[in-house]
Amino acid sequence: MSLQDWIQDVQPISKIYEILEASKNVPDECPVNDPLGGVDIRCGPILRLIGTLEDNTDNYRASIMLVVKGSEIPKVSYVQGPVIPDSLDELAKGEYKHQVFSTVGDYKFYRFLIDTKLIAKEQKIRYTVNDVLSYEFFLPAASQPMNIVSYSCNGFSLSTQTETYKSSLWYDVLNRHHSSQRYHVMLGGGDQIYCDAIKNASKVFHDWLEEKNPVKKHHQKLTKEISDSFHDFYINQYMKWYGQGFWKGTNGKILEALFPVAMATIPSINIYDDHDIIDGYGSYRDSTMSTEIFKGVGNIAYQYYMLFQQQVNYKDDDEAYLKDPSWILGSKPGPYMGEKSHSIFTKLGKGIGFLGLDCRTERKLKTIVTKETYELVFKRLQAEVKKDPSIKHLLVLLGVPIAYPRLVWLEWLLNSVILAPARTLAQKGIIAKGLVNEFDGSVEVLDDLNDHWCSKHHKKERNNLIGKLQEFGSKNGVRVTILSGDVHLAAVGRFKTKMHLNHFFNKEKYQEHNDAVKSKPEEDPRLMFNVISSAIVNAPPPDAMAGLLNKRSGIHHFDHNTDEDMVPIFTKDVDGSIRSNKEFLNKRNWADLISIHNIQDKEGYKVGDERLPGPVTGIPEGLKIRDERDLSYRISENSLIATIHVEKNHEDIKSETLGYEIAIPGLSGKYQLENIGLRA
């Protein structure tokens, strides 16, 4: 190998584009690749990031998963070294050791452990499977924060008509990865796979869903026949989607072939949400969730989520699960799945902590995470920043947005006596059967509303979590940013110190306070953004929904000292036209977060520059300052630049996007806040 061979991409973007073009010819059934070097690999390679910079070391831990049918043993060899070495002597070669961590039927799950060191230079690892197929991924320098991808809703809802979706935002991710910004990790914010088709997994389960008698429904046993059908469904659904990017619904099919390429190229960290199990899981009434059937759905889905998305067999894999320091396991098993929640803490390179909060395993209609688990989570966070004071940002991954318009009035209407007769008739199948879900007879969209942090059932828990994050960030000098998906559109929620308006008394004092809030965001301990990015695959909601959210949006008072609103970031549409709805953009999208340390050499991203949230192409002059919600953010020495990349035309195979960005400043200093969450 020459230096030039090492520096060149092993998977050039031209080859990736060929894969994209070929994937537009969607077969009727999932394709199966030819054996690779004599081994029948049905899924993978898939990269998972486990931990970096642990216990004040320069370590880097990851794994590669391959799922093999048959008895042949795969091999993964590697070459590792600086992205641009001074000589070939800096490159190390070897072969990763494998473990068979699970066997399901004819399939063996192989895990290849990567345990290495970060150095003063950015590195890459080029790995080859069975001496045939090569990929490569990148490691940050020991002093470098990671370049981060955040995405969610990676699939279509069951009844979506898919034929018009010709583009792939995974091509946009990989194109940027190759051409402008090497990504070190991607964060899956839930719904990495859509499993709603489990409704049709077996005739017995289908008949159970159709059963109108609630007594019969509640007492149905989880027979071996039903359990086996669930196992068959989940493993096959994962093998198709994670193996080939193939999915078939009731009104369409797709071959998202670049999703497996991305998983082989950028290490992942995932949490899960309802569609990884079944639509709305955890947000139905206890009488439904506690049935043997629904418990079985959750427990079996959990098994395959852990196998494919976490590369862990949690039943027999103590070292990789119970004893691995990246996990924050819940205090006790969840009520329906019967397993402990499994939140994740790791560092994303230097200066960035990451918390992936498991908001599904313990979920009930009126609870998302138990108090005991919250205590474990915040105890861990405090211990981590004490061990490593260089952490200046904490990214918190939540499946569902936490700063979002309230729709309590819609919850009230859907639960009210006004709709009771219609609900009864729909449940009996007499009228508008689609009005209610087949699980418990509730109005169909109610589970989506019950999932939200702002729903009446979760509002108190939500406020407590926001208060704990405010307290943690302010006293430790850490800027907290929340990443979310779920809602199939782009938006940015915001908490910040309250600005006082229209005061006749002490006007000068309040003006000084307001000026400080505007001009010194790096000193605002209450400033916390919720970057909402979804969906990378699923269809967006209609304009009417985005318009409804816009009308319900405004300035809310989280407490006496904290305002909560949505950032008016979408001043221009992807076609350059001026938008009236500047807070919610209902087009497919994904996001990235890049530290200013990694882009300081680019024009317009220098410490001290001020940037108004908006499109990267610039905000029209007449729209730059409109009201008190239009705040610019000065780039500080620890800023993160968060960009939501929004699809221009889903019928265009080139998958072009327009970026909308916001500069998230680091927090300067430490603060002791009082009366957090208490309203005057």
N, C-alpha and C positions, 0 to 999 in steps of 0.2 A: 504494500500500500504506500502511495506517495502522499505528501502533505496535501496536494491538490485533491486527491481522492478523498481524503479525510474531511477536508473543508466543504466539499460539495455535498448537497443533499442526497441522501440515499433513496428517498422517496420524493423526487422533484414534483413541483406543483403541476407540471404538465401531465404527469402520470396520474395524479389525483383527479385532474379534470377529466381524463379519459374514463376513470372509474365513475365519475358523476354522470357523464354522457351515457355510458353503458347502463347505468342504473335506472334510466328513464324508461327502458323497455322492461316493464314489471312482469315477471312470470306469474302463472296462476298459483304455483306453489313455491315454497321456499327453496332456493337453489342449494345444492350441496357441492362444496369444493372438492376437487381431486385430492387424494392423500398428498401430504407435504413431506417429501423425503421419506415416503413409505409409512407415514403416521397419519391416521384419519383424524385430523383436528376439526372438531365441529364448532368450537367457539374460542376466540382469542387469537392472538395475545391481547390481554387487557392489563393495563398498568394501574396500580393503586399506590398512592402516596400514604405512608404510615406516620412518619415523624422525621423532624429535622432539629438540629441544635438542641438535643435533649440533655438535660443535666449539665449545662455549660460545656458541652463538647461540640465538635464540628460534624457530628454524625448525620447521615442521611439514610433513612430506611424506606424501602418500597418493596413491591412484589409484582410479579408477572404471573397471570393465570392462563392456563390452557385447559380446555375440556376435550378429552380424547375418547373416541369410541374404539374399543378393542384393547388389546394387550400390549401394543407397541409403545415404547417409552420415548417421549420427545426429548430433544436436547436444545438448550438455549446457551449459545456462546456470546461473548461480548468483547468490545473494545471500548475503553474509557480514557478520556483525556481532555485537556483544554479545547474549547471550541476552535481557537486559533493557536496551536502550539508553536513553540520555537523550533522544535525538532520532533521526529518520530519517537525519540527516546522517552518523551513525556506520556506516551500512550501505553496503557496496560491492557493485557489480554487475559481472558480466562473463560471459565464455564460455570454457570450458576447451578448450584445444587437444587434438586427438586424434592418436593414432598407430595405424596398423594394424600390430600387432606379430606377427600370425600369420594365415595363411590355411590352412584345412583343408577341402578339398572346396568346398562352396558357402558355408562359414561364414567370416566375417572377424571377427577378434578386435580390438576397439578398446579402447585404453587412454587415459584422460583423466587427465593428471597434475595433481595439486594440490600446489602449492608456495607456502606462505603463512607467516605469522608468528603466534606466540602473543602475546597481549597481557595487560595486567593483569587483564582480565575474562574470564570464561568466554564462549566464542563458540559460535555455531552456523552451519552452512552449509546453506542450503536450495537444493537443486539440482533442475532440471527437465529431463526428457528430451523433446526434440522439442516443447517448449512445451505438453506434455500432462500428463505424470505427474511429480509432485513428491514428493521425500523430503527429510529433513533429518538431520544428524548433528551431534555436539557436539565442541568442542575445549576442553581444559582451559585455565585461566588459566596464564600463564607460570610462576607460582610454585606451581602446583597439581599434585599427583599425579593420575593417571588413576583413574577408577572402572572396574573390570575384571571381565569375565565370563570364566569358565573352564568349558569343556565338552568332552565327548568322546563317542565311540560314537554318532554321529549317524545311525543307521539300524538296520534290522533284519537279523539273520542270515537266511540264505537260506530256511530251513525254518520260520521263526517264523510261528505263527498270529496274525495281526494284528487280527482282527475285534473283540477286546475293548478295544483301545487307542483309546479315543474322545477322550482329552484330548491336549493338546500343550504340552509344557513350553516350547516357543518362545513360546506365548502368555503364559506366566508371565514369561519374560524380558522380553518387550515391554511387558507390563502394568506391571511394576516400573520399566522404563525410562521409561514415560510418567508414572507416578503417584508414585513415591517416590525414584528414584535414577537420574539420567541416566548412562548408561554411555558411556565414551569408546572402549573397545576390547573385543573379545572374542577370547580365545585358544583356538584349536582344537587340542586335544591329541592328535589322531590319530583315524582312522576317521571323518573328516568325511563320507565316502561309503563305502557297502558294495559292493564289486566282486566278491564271491564268485561271482556269476552268470556270470562269465567262463568258468566250467567248461562252460557251454552255448553259448559264443560261436560255435563252429563244430563240425561233425561230426568233422573231423580231430582237433581238440584233445580233444573228448570221447572219441574212440576211443583217443587217446594215453593219456588218464587211465585208461582201462579196460584198457590193455595189461598183461598179466601177465608177459610176457617182459622181464626187466630189460635185456637186451642190446639188443633192439629199441627199448625205451623210451629208452635212453641215446643211441642213434645217430639218432633221428628228427631230420631237418633242419627248420629254421624256414623253411618255404616261403613264397612270396609270398602264397599263399592263406591260410595260417595267420596271417601277419603282418597282412594286410589285415583279417582277421576280428577281430584284437585291436584294431586302430585303430578299426574300426567300433564295437566294443563299448564301449570307454572313452569315446569322444566322445559316443555316444548315452546312456550311463549318466550322464555328467555333465550333458548337456543336459536330461535328464529331472529329475534330482535337484536340480541347482543352478538350473535354469531354472524348474521348477514344483514341486519337492518331491514328484515322483511316483516311486514304486518298486513293483516287482512281484516277489514271490518265488514259491517253489513252493507255499506254503500261504496266501498272502494278498497284499494290495496296500494302499498308503496314499497319501494326498495330504497331505503335510506342507507345506501352502502358506505357512505363516508362516516357514519357514526362509529362503526367498528374501527375504521382507520384512525379516527380521532382518539379512541380509547387505547389504541396501540401506540400512540404518538405523544400524548399528554397524560401524565399520571392524574388519577381522579381521587377525590374524596366525596363521598355521597351521604346524604340523609334520605329518608324516604317519606312519601306522603300517601294519600288515599289510593290513587290510581295504581301505585305499585302493589296494592292489595286488591281493592275493588272500590268503586266510586263511593265516597262518603264514609268509609269505614271508621267507626268510632263516634260518629256524630248522629247515629240513630238512637232511638229510645233503648233503655236498658233491657226491656222485655225482648227486643229484637237482638241486640248485641250479645245477650247472655244465652241465646240458644246454642245447642251443640253445633248446629250447622255453621253459624256465623263465627263461633269460636274456632271451628276447624278451618274455615277460610283464612282467618287471621294468622293462626299458628303455622299453617303450611306455607302461606305467602311469606311469613317471616323467615322460614328456613331457607327459601330460595333467594330472598333478598340478601340474607347473610352470605350465602354461597357465591352468588354472582356479583353483587355490588360491594361486599366487604371481604370476599375471598377468605371466609372463615366458616368452618363447620362448628357452630357454637356448642354442639352437644358433646363433641369429643376433642376439642381443640383448645385446651386450657391455655397454652402458651400464647396463642394468637388472639385469644378472646379475654378470658378472665384475668390473665396476668399481663396483658400488653398495656403499657402506660398511656397509650393514646385514648383508651376508653374511659368514659365516666359512666359506670353502670348504675342503673336506678336502685333505689333502696329495697324494692320488692317487685315481684312479677306484676305485670300489667293485668287489668281485670279480665280481659277477653282473650288475649294471645297466650297468657300464662308464661310470659318471658319477661326478663328485665329490660327496661329501656337502655339504650346504648348511645348516649351522646358522645361526641368526639372532641378532644382538644389536641391541637398540634400547632406548631409554629410554621408559618409560610415564609421561611427564610428569616433574615435578620429584621427584627423590629415589628413583625406582624404576628399577632396571636390569632388563632381561629377556634371558634366554638360552633360545632354543628349540633344543634339542640334537637334531640329526638322528641318530636311533638305528636307522635302517632301511637307508640306502644302503650302508653299509659292513658291515652285519650278516652274520655267518656263524654256524654252529652254536655256535662257541666264542668268538666275538668280537662285540661290539656296536659299539664305536667303536675305531679304531686308536689306538695310543699317540701317533703323530705328530699326529693330529687333536686329541687331548686337549691336546697342547702348544700348538697354535695357538689353541685355545679359551681356555685359561687365560692365555696371553700377551695375548690381546685383552681379557679381563676386567680384568687388571691395568692395562693401558693406559687403559681407560675410567675406572676409579675414580681413577687418578692425574690424568687430565684433569678429572674432575668429582667432587671430594670430597663433594658434596652427596648422592651416591647412598648411601642408608642401607638399602635393601632390594634384594636380587637374587632375582627369581623365575626358577626353572629349570623349564622345561616338558619333561617326559619322558613318552613315550607310556605306559609301563608303570610301576607303583609300584615304588619302590626300598626303602621301609620297609614290609614286608609279611611275613606269616607264612611260614615255610619249609615246603615240601612235598617235601623231598628224599627222604623215605621213599616217597612216591608215585612219584617219578621212578624210584627203584630198582626198585620193584615192576613198573612198566610196561616197564622195560628188561630185567628179569631172565629167567633161563632158565625160570622157573616158567611164564611166559606164552608162551614161544617156540612150542610146538605150536599154541596157539590163534591166535597171530599168523599162522603159516604157513597154517593152514586158512582163516582170514578173508581173507588176501591172495589165496588161490585162489578165493575166493567160495563155499567149501563151507559155512562156518558164519558167522554174525554178521558179515556184510560190513561193517557200520557200525563194527566194532571198530577197524579200521585205516583210515588215510587213503589216498586214491587216488594220492598223489604218490610216497611211498617205502615204503609198507607199515608205517610206524610206527603205534603205538597212537594213535587219533584225538586224544586230549587232550594228547598229549605235546608237540606244537608249542606249545601254550599254556604248558605248564610250561617248555619250553626258552626261551620268550620272556622269562621273568621274570628279574629281576636276581638273585634269591636262588637260582636254579637252580645246580646243581653246576658247570655250564660257565661261569657268569658271576660266581660269588661273589667271586673275587679281583678282577676288574675292578670290580665293584660297590664293594668295600671301598676300592679305590684312588680311585674317583670321590668317595665320601663323604669320604675323607681330604683330597682336594684341595679340596673345597668347604669343609670345616671350616677348613683352613689359610687359604684365601683370605678367608673371611668374618671370621675372628678377627683376622688381622693388619691388615685394612683397616677394621675397625669396621662391617662390613656384615652384616645379618641375612639368611641364605639360607633361602628357602622353596621347596620342590619341589612342583610341581603335576603330577598324573598322572591317568590314566583307565584304560581297557582292561577292568577287572574287573567292570563292570556293577553296582557297589554303591558305597555311600558309606563312607568311613573316613578317619581321620587318623593317620598314622604319626608317630613322634617320636624324635629323638635328643636327649639332654640329658646334662649332667654327672652322673656316677654318684653315687648316694647310698649311703653305707656303713651297713650294718645289723648289729645284734647284736655290737658290738665291746665286749669287756670291758676292754681296755686303751685308754687315751686316749679314754675314752668322751666326755668333755667336748669334746675337739677335734673328734671326728667329728660330735657333735651340732651344734656350731657350723657345720661344713661343710654338713650337711644342711639346717639352717635357712636358710642363705644360698641354697642351690639352690632351696628352696621359695619364699622371700620376695623374691628378687632375680633373676627370670628375665631382666631386661634386662641383667644383668651375666654371664649364662651364655653364653660364646662357643661352646659346643657345642650349644646349643639350635637345632634345625632341624626344622621340621615338613614332612611330606609330606601335602598335602591331596589326597585321592583322591576324584574326582568323576566317576562314570559310571553309567549311560548317560543321556543326555538324550533318546534315542529308544528304544534297544534294550531288550529284555525283561530283567528282573533274574534272577539265578540263584535256585534254590529255597532254602527255609529251611535245608535240610540242608547246603547248601554254606556258607552264612553261619555255621551252627553248627559245622561242621568247622573253619573258619578261626578261630572264637572259641576252640575247644579247643586249636588249635595256637599261639595267641597267648600271649605272656608277656613277661617282661623278659629281653632278650638283652644280652650284653655285647659291644658293638662293639669296644671296646678297654678297657684297664685303667681309663680315666677316663670312658668314655662308655657310658651305658645306651641301649638301643633298645627301644621298646615301641609299643603302639597306645593312642591316647587314648580313654578311656571316655566318649565324648561323647553317645551315644544313650541317655540315661537314660529318656526317655519316647518312646513311639512317636508316629506322626503323629496317632493318634486319642486321645492323652492317657494311654494305659495304660502301666504300668511295664514296661520291657523287662529281660529277663535277659541278652540279648546286647547289651552296651553299646558294642561296638567296631565292629560291622559291620551296616549297615542296607541290606538288599537290596531297595531300591525305586529307581525312576528318579529322577534328580537332576541338578542343575547347581550351580555355585558362583559366588560373586562375592567380590572383595577390595576393600575400601574403606578408604582412609587415614583415620585419626582427624581429620586436618585437614579432611576433607570432611563429617564428621558430628559435630563437637564440640558443636554446638548442641543435639543430641538428648539427652534424659534418659538417664542411665546410661552414657554414653560420654565421660566427662570424664577428663582426665589425672589419674592417681592412683587411679581406681576399680579394684577388683579384680573379675575376672569368671572364673567357673569354666566351662570348656567345656561346652556343653550346648544345649538347645533355647532359642530366643529367648523362649518363653513362660514360662521359668523352670524350675528344677529343684526337684522335691518336697523339702521340708525334710529328711526323713529320709534322703535319698540324696545330700546335698551333699558329705559327706566320708566315704569308705569305706576307702581304704588309701593307700599311698604313691604310687599312680599318679594320684590325684585332686589335681592341682595347679591352683591359680588363677593367672591372669596379670594383673598390674597393667598398666593402660593407660598407656603412656609417650607422650612427645610425638611419637614416630615410629611408633606402632603401626599395624598393619593389622588390620582386622576381617575375618576370613575366614568366610563363611557358606555352608554347603551347603544348598540348597533342595530338600527331598525331597517327592516327589509323594504326596498323600494318597490319591487314588483314580483309577487310570488309566481308569476307565469314566466319569468325570465330565468333561464337556466344559469346565467352568470351570477345570480345571487348577490347583486350589489346592495350595499347598505349605506345609510347615512348615520353618523355618530352624533349623539347628544351627550355632552359631558358636563361634569361638575367637579370642581377642585375641592377635595375634602381636606381641610387643614388638620395638622396635628394639634394636640392640646398643649398649650404653653403653660406650664405650672401645674400645681396641685391645689385642690379646692375642697372646702368642707361645706357642703350644701345643707340647708336646713329645710324642714317641712316639705320634703320631697313627696309629691303625690297628694298633698293636702291642699284643698281649694279654699280660697277665702270666702 
